[in-house]
Amino acid sequence: MTPLLINAARAFAMVAFADGRLAPIEAGRFAAIASRDPAFANSGHAAIADAWTQASGEVHAAQSFGTALVTIRTEITQPADKAVLMRVAQQAVVADGKLEQQENLAISALAEALGLDPRNF
């Protein structure tokens, strides 16, 4: 599993869990998004599933996004990779069919951690 894939899974899980729960449909949405995204073209279904399992477990266990944000900020430094993470994370906002303010705040926190202007997202 690549650093981009696991961190995209962390970003998605962080945003999806911002409302206090991870709906089963969100795992499926992440898998569908990652399997279609050209940035993960060399990642198979098993790697995508493993990334989700690891990332969602980390986010759920931590009950805080601090560790995920620090890890993402440390490992994702290239502008193109930052754009991928933001694109994937933004799709998590509506992955469960609901638009929650907490999820929008998580998007802003992710953008700030990546050194991006949250107003652009």
N, C-alpha and C positions, 0 to 999 in steps of 0.2 A: 504494500500500500504506500502510495506516495505522500509526501508532506502536504501537497495541495489537496489531495483527496481527504485525508483525515481532518485537515483543518476546515475544509468545506463542510464536512459532516459536523464538526464542532460548531461552526457558525450556524448551520441550519438547526441543529439541536438546541443551541442557546436561544435562538429566536423562537423556535417552536415551544420551548419550555418556559418562556417568559410569562405565559399566562398561568403557570403553576402545574401544568399537566402536559404529558406527551400522548397525543391520541395515536392509536394504532395506524390510522390512515397517514400520519405524518412520516412514518418509516417508509411506507410504500411510495409516498410522494418524493422523498429524498432519493430513493432508488431509481425512480423514473426520471427525475431531473438529472441525476448524475450519469445515468446510462445514455441520455440524449446529448449531454453537453460535450462539445468537442474537446474541452480541456481534460476530460477523463476518458478519451477514446481508447486508451490502452489499458484501462481498468476493467476487469471482468466483473461479472455479477457477484462473485464470491468476495472480491476485494471491496466492492461497494457495500455489500452487506456487513463485512467485517468492520469497515470504517464506521458505519452507522452504529453497530453494536458497541464498539469501543467509545465513540464520541457521546452517544446518548447516555451510556452508563456513567461516563465521567461527569457530564453535566447534571444528571439526576442525583448522583452521589454527593456532588459538591454543594448543591442548593445555592450556589453563588456563581456568578459568571467571571469572577476575577481570574481564576486560574486559566480558564478557557481563553479569555481575552489576552492575558500575558503570553500564553503559548502561541496563539495566533499572531500576535504582534511580533514575537521573536522569530517565528518560522516563515512568515509571509512578508517578504520585503520588496518583491518586484511589482511594479504597477499593474502588469497584466494579471498577475495572480491575485492582487487586491481586488481588481475588477471582477474576477471570477467569484471570489468569496462574497462580494456584495451582491452579485447577481443571484447566486444560490440562496443567500440569506434572505433576500427580498422575497423570494418565492415561498419561503417558510412562513411569512406573515399570513398568508391565506391558505396554507396547506390543509388546515383543518376546516376550512369553509367559514371561518369567523375572523373578523378584523378586530384585534384587541390593541388598546393603547400600549400595554406593556411590551408587546411585540415591536411596535414602532420605536419605543425607547431602547430596546435591545439592538435594533438596527442602528440607531444613533450611537450607542456605546461601541458597537463594532466598528463603525466608520471612524470614530475618534481613536480607537485603539490602532487602527491601520494608518492613522495620520491623514485621514480624508475629512472633508467638510461634510458633517452630517446633514446640512441643509440640501445637499445634492441627492439625498436618498430619502 
